């Protein structure tokens, strides 16, 4: 029996400027598909990375039917939950922060940085690479300050991530980025739509009133999953997001 | 003299039993939470295609080639044909007990099945086949708590089998929460 005392659930490290990688997937038969932001399993090229609680495991898919583990498990001193690949790196979300791994040698991920949530911000440098992270307080730690935020982190130097902005939210969980638009699921508060064209001055420009915990933005089509429903929205006009469907999956 | 060594143990045991007795009449604490639903070990690796299934608790999502794959926590994956986003159609369900994550490359789905990592051939969605299994990839896979959940839950008793999923319930004196 295991008692779990958690302070912070970092649900996710998000998408970055994934416009380019998404564009090639959207609307065309894609090779790899697109994961929601809560994925703990991802394929980059011929390698499959999986998370097991506190370790990362790397599999070679040279023979796709039979993954073969390469290298040792990479043990981390944190409970890790989500994984997002971007530009030769893996961003791993844990309950206390996130880790950045270099996977330019895909069979041997190398730790570049660990980013803790509670720290003072370093000076901001010019950035062309930004990470968005949601942090959510888990009930049961009344002594601690509520910490339900979206963090905007400069990772242009992936060895030295800097938090450049924070937004207080209600219960942020999954999130997805398409170009200048960031969608953050926020529990009962709906899905918050951010304009992040200037990451230093991100602003909320809209709200979609559905309770969801993860999203996939697909070049104008937003797929949002809640506990019982699958909602879809057209956001080609970001100022006028319209609902396309809501699939009620409960019988 | 030797027998005296049992005395502290005996006292302790008495105390424990006694204290349990004392505890019982005190007020029970009930709360809404989750309790585990178990599956017998021998059923835990049956990977099959099924018609659309009711949902209990949706999980992670994956999109590929106009199909949306939505996890049903601990049970498998709902397949939704999204050729027309205004009218998504439920195509079927892939049963994968103990599943939390899937990803897809070509016609192959990689999925966790409790401690194992599976390769599943999904070229015929109505008749998927497990084609490979790497055992023990997830030795510590949390059978310990419900993911992405905040609140009380009934602690797991591994004697009862694998936890297939979690269901809402009124719990009495739950000892676990997160």
Interface residues (C-beta under 8 A of the other chain):
Chain A: X1 X2 X3 X4 X5 X6 X9 X11 X29 X30 X31 X32 X33 X34 X35 X36 X38 X39 X40 X41 X42 X43 X48 X50 X52 X53 X54 X57 X59 X61 X64 X65 X66 X67 X69 X81 X138 X139 X140 X173 X213 X214 X216 X218 X221 X223 X225 X226 X227 X228 X229 X230 X232 X234 X244 X245 X247 X249 X250 X251
Chain B: X54 X55 X57 X58 X60 X61 X62 X63 X64 X65 X68 X70 X78 X80 X82 X85 X86 X87 X88 X90 X100 X101 X102 X103 X104 X105 X106 X108 X110 X112 X117 X119 X121 X131 X132 X134 X137 X138 X139 X140 X141 X142 X144 X145 X147 X148 X150 X151 X155 X156 X175 X176 X177 X178
